[in-house]
Amino acid sequence: MVKSNWVYRKLRNFRAGIEAGISCLKRAYGLARCTWRGLDHFKSYVWPSVLVLLSRLKPT
């Protein structure tokens, strides 16, 4: 797809980083696919997950 090996490696590593972030959100924080449309609906989906995460954290 690209002619330069350097560009290919940069793009490959960038995608791997994005995929790792998505995997972390899905596995560690319980976020799955949000089928609700619009930013307001997305926020109402994410905030309960954030609150659950914060409630699991132990104060140090």
DSSP file (Angstrom, degrees, kcal/mol; ACC not computed):
  #  RESIDUE AA STRUCTURE BP1 BP2  ACC     N-H-->O    O-->H-N    N-H-->O    O-->H-N    TCO  KAPPA ALPHA  PHI   PSI    X-CA   Y-CA   Z-CA
    1    1 A M              0   0    0      0, 0.0     2,-0.3     0, 0.0     0, 0.0   0.000 360.0 360.0 360.0 -40.0    0.0    0.0    0.0
    2    2 A V        -     0   0    0      1,-0.1     6,-0.0     2,-0.1     0, 0.0  -0.869 360.0-142.9-115.3 153.4    2.8    2.4    0.8
    3    3 A K  S    S+     0   0    0     -2,-0.3     2,-0.5     2,-0.0    -1,-0.1   0.735  80.6  73.0 -85.7 -23.0    6.1    2.5   -1.0
    4    4 A S     >  -     0   0    0      1,-0.1     4,-2.1     2,-0.0     5,-0.1  -0.799  64.0-153.9-100.3 130.8    8.3    3.3    2.0
    5    5 A N  H  > S+     0   0    0     -2,-0.5     4,-2.4     1,-0.2     5,-0.2   0.853  98.4  57.3 -65.7 -33.8    9.0    0.7    4.7
    6    6 A W  H  > S+     0   0    0      2,-0.2     4,-2.1     1,-0.2    -1,-0.2   0.926 108.3  44.9 -62.9 -45.5    9.5    3.4    7.2
    7    7 A V  H  > S+     0   0    0      1,-0.2     4,-2.6     2,-0.2     5,-0.2   0.906 111.7  53.8 -65.4 -41.3    5.9    4.8    6.6
    8    8 A Y  H  X S+     0   0    0     -4,-2.1     4,-2.6     1,-0.2    -2,-0.2   0.922 109.7  47.1 -59.4 -45.4    4.5    1.3    6.7
    9    9 A R  H  X S+     0   0    0     -4,-2.4     4,-2.5     2,-0.2     5,-0.2   0.900 111.8  50.9 -64.3 -40.9    6.1    0.6   10.1
   10   10 A K  H  X S+     0   0    0     -4,-2.1     4,-2.2     2,-0.2    -2,-0.2   0.932 113.7  44.2 -61.7 -46.2    4.9    3.9   11.5
   11   11 A L  H  X S+     0   0    0     -4,-2.6     4,-2.4     2,-0.2    -2,-0.2   0.895 113.4  51.2 -66.4 -40.0    1.3    3.3   10.3
   12   12 A R  H  X S+     0   0    0     -4,-2.6     4,-2.2    -5,-0.2    -2,-0.2   0.917 112.2  45.9 -63.2 -43.9    1.4   -0.3   11.6
   13   13 A N  H  X S+     0   0    0     -4,-2.5     4,-2.0     2,-0.2    -1,-0.2   0.866 110.8  53.4 -68.8 -36.3    2.6    0.7   15.0
   14   14 A F  H  X S+     0   0    0     -4,-2.2     4,-2.1    -5,-0.2    -2,-0.2   0.937 110.7  46.5 -62.2 -46.4    0.0    3.5   15.2
   15   15 A R  H  X S+     0   0    0     -4,-2.4     4,-2.7     1,-0.2    -2,-0.2   0.896 109.8  53.9 -64.1 -39.7   -2.8    1.1   14.4
   16   16 A A  H  X S+     0   0    0     -4,-2.2     4,-2.0     1,-0.2    -1,-0.2   0.882 108.4  50.4 -62.3 -37.4   -1.5   -1.4   16.9
   17   17 A G  H  X S+     0   0    0     -4,-2.0     4,-2.0     2,-0.2    -1,-0.2   0.903 110.9  48.0 -66.1 -41.7   -1.5    1.3   19.6
   18   18 A I  H  X S+     0   0    0     -4,-2.1     4,-2.2     2,-0.2    -2,-0.2   0.923 111.7  50.1 -63.9 -44.7   -5.1    2.2   18.8
   19   19 A E  H  X S+     0   0    0     -4,-2.7     4,-2.4     1,-0.2    -1,-0.2   0.872 108.9  52.6 -62.9 -36.7   -6.2   -1.4   18.9
   20   20 A A  H  X S+     0   0    0     -4,-2.0     4,-2.3     2,-0.2    -1,-0.2   0.901 108.6  50.3 -65.5 -40.5   -4.5   -1.8   22.2
   21   21 A G  H  X S+     0   0    0     -4,-2.0     4,-2.1     2,-0.2    -2,-0.2   0.910 111.7  47.4 -63.6 -42.6   -6.4    1.1   23.6
   22   22 A I  H  X S+     0   0    0     -4,-2.2     4,-2.3     2,-0.2    -2,-0.2   0.911 111.4  51.3 -64.8 -42.7   -9.7   -0.2   22.4
   23   23 A S  H  X S+     0   0    0     -4,-2.4     4,-2.9     1,-0.2     5,-0.4   0.900 109.1  50.8 -61.3 -41.0   -8.9   -3.7   23.8
   24   24 A C  H  X>S+     0   0    0     -4,-2.3     4,-2.1     1,-0.2     5,-1.0   0.914 110.0  49.6 -63.8 -43.0   -8.1   -2.1   27.2
   25   25 A L  H  X5S+     0   0    0     -4,-2.1     6,-2.1     3,-0.2     4,-0.5   0.893 115.6  43.8 -62.8 -39.1  -11.4   -0.2   27.2
   26   26 A K  H  <5S+     0   0    0     -4,-2.3     4,-0.5     4,-0.2    -2,-0.2   0.926 123.5  32.4 -73.4 -44.6  -13.3   -3.3   26.4
   27   27 A R  H  <5S+     0   0    0     -4,-2.9    -3,-0.2    -5,-0.2    -2,-0.2   0.933 127.9  31.7 -81.5 -47.8  -11.6   -5.8   28.7
   28   28 A A  H  <5S+     0   0    0     -4,-2.1    -3,-0.2    -5,-0.4    -2,-0.1   0.851 129.2  32.2 -83.3 -34.7  -10.6   -3.7   31.7
   29   29 A Y  S  <<S-     0   0    0     -5,-1.0    -1,-0.2    -4,-0.5    -3,-0.2   0.432 100.0-120.2-109.1   0.3  -13.4   -1.1   31.8
   30   30 A G        +     0   0    0     -4,-0.5     2,-0.4     1,-0.2    -4,-0.2   0.652  57.8 149.2  75.5  14.8  -16.3   -3.1   30.4
   31   31 A L        +     0   0    0     -6,-2.1    -1,-0.2    -9,-0.1     2,-0.2  -0.698  15.8 169.0 -84.3 131.4  -17.0   -0.9   27.5
   32   32 A A        -     0   0    0     -2,-0.4     2,-0.3     1,-0.1    -5,-0.0  -0.364  50.1 -41.0-118.1-158.6  -18.5   -2.7   24.5
   33   33 A R        -     0   0    0     -2,-0.2     2,-0.8     1,-0.1    -1,-0.1  -0.540  52.6-142.3 -74.0 130.8  -20.0   -1.4   21.3
   34   34 A C        +     0   0    0     -2,-0.3     8,-0.1     1,-0.1    -1,-0.1  -0.844  20.1 179.2 -94.9 112.7  -22.3    1.6   21.8
   35   35 A T        +     0   0    0     -2,-0.8     2,-0.2     2,-0.1    -1,-0.1   0.486  48.8 105.5 -93.4  -3.0  -25.2    1.3   19.4
   36   36 A W        -     0   0    0      5,-0.1     2,-0.3     1,-0.1    -2,-0.1  -0.523  69.4-127.6 -76.3 146.3  -26.9    4.5   20.6
   37   37 A R        +     0   0    0     -2,-0.2     4,-0.4     4,-0.1    -2,-0.1  -0.738  61.5  29.6-100.8 142.6  -26.6    7.4   18.2
   38   38 A G  S  > S-     0   0    0     -2,-0.3     4,-2.0     3,-0.1     5,-0.1   0.045  84.9 -86.9  97.4 155.8  -25.3   10.9   19.0
   39   39 A L  H  > S+     0   0    0      1,-0.2     4,-2.6     2,-0.2     5,-0.2   0.879 122.6  54.8 -67.2 -39.9  -22.9   12.4   21.4
   40   40 A D  H  > S+     0   0    0      1,-0.2     4,-2.0     2,-0.2    -1,-0.2   0.914 110.5  45.9 -62.3 -42.3  -25.4   12.8   24.2
   41   41 A H  H  > S+     0   0    0     -4,-0.4     4,-1.1     2,-0.2    -1,-0.2   0.890 111.5  52.3 -66.6 -38.7  -26.3    9.1   24.1
   42   42 A F  H  X S+     0   0    0     -4,-2.0     4,-2.4     1,-0.2     3,-0.4   0.913 108.7  50.5 -63.5 -41.7  -22.7    8.1   23.9
   43   43 A K  H  X S+     0   0    0     -4,-2.6     4,-2.6     1,-0.2    -1,-0.2   0.903 107.9  52.3 -62.5 -40.8  -22.0   10.2   27.0
   44   44 A S  H  < S+     0   0    0     -4,-2.0    -1,-0.2     1,-0.2    -2,-0.2   0.719 112.1  47.9 -70.1 -18.3  -24.8    8.5   28.9
   45   45 A Y  H  X S+     0   0    0     -4,-1.1     4,-0.7    -3,-0.4    -2,-0.2   0.858 115.8  41.9 -82.5 -40.8  -23.3    5.2   27.9
   46   46 A V  H  X S+     0   0    0     -4,-2.4     4,-2.1     1,-0.2     3,-0.4   0.893 103.3  64.4 -77.9 -41.1  -19.7    6.0   29.0
   47   47 A W  H  X S+     0   0    0     -4,-2.6     4,-2.5     1,-0.2     5,-0.2   0.878 100.1  50.9 -57.6 -43.3  -20.4    7.8   32.3
   48   48 A P  H  > S+     0   0    0      0, 0.0     4,-2.3     0, 0.0    -1,-0.2   0.897 110.5  51.1 -60.8 -35.9  -21.9    4.8   34.1
   49   49 A S  H  X S+     0   0    0     -4,-0.7     4,-2.1    -3,-0.4    -2,-0.2   0.891 109.9  49.5 -65.9 -38.2  -18.8    2.8   33.1
   50   50 A V  H  X S+     0   0    0     -4,-2.1     4,-2.6     2,-0.2    -1,-0.2   0.912 110.7  50.0 -65.4 -42.3  -16.5    5.5   34.4
   51   51 A L  H  X S+     0   0    0     -4,-2.5     4,-2.1     2,-0.2    -2,-0.2   0.895 109.8  50.3 -64.5 -39.7  -18.4    5.6   37.7
   52   52 A V  H  X S+     0   0    0     -4,-2.3     4,-1.3     2,-0.2    -1,-0.2   0.917 110.8  50.3 -63.1 -42.5  -18.2    1.8   38.0
   53   53 A L  H  X S+     0   0    0     -4,-2.1     4,-1.0     1,-0.2     3,-0.5   0.932 111.0  48.1 -60.6 -46.7  -14.5    2.0   37.4
   54   54 A L  H  < S+     0   0    0     -4,-2.6     3,-0.3     1,-0.2    -1,-0.2   0.850 108.3  54.6 -65.3 -33.1  -14.0    4.7   40.0
   55   55 A S  H  < S+     0   0    0     -4,-2.1    -1,-0.2     1,-0.2    -2,-0.2   0.788 105.4  54.3 -71.0 -25.1  -16.0    2.8   42.5
   56   56 A R  H  < S+     0   0    0     -4,-1.3    -1,-0.2    -3,-0.5    -2,-0.2   0.747  87.7  97.5 -77.8 -23.2  -13.7   -0.3   42.0
   57   57 A L  S  < S-     0   0    0     -4,-1.0    -3,-0.0    -3,-0.3    -4,-0.0  -0.425  71.8-135.6 -70.3 137.3  -10.6    1.7   42.7
   58   58 A K        -     0   0    0     -2,-0.1     2,-0.1     1,-0.0    -2,-0.1  -0.778  21.3-116.8 -92.3 134.1   -9.3    1.5   46.2
   59   59 A P              0   0    0      0, 0.0    -1,-0.0     0, 0.0     0, 0.0  -0.439 360.0 360.0 -68.4 143.3   -8.2    4.7   47.9
   60   60 A T              0   0    0     -2,-0.1    -2,-0.0     0, 0.0     0, 0.0   0.428 360.0 360.0-104.0 360.0   -4.5    4.8   48.8
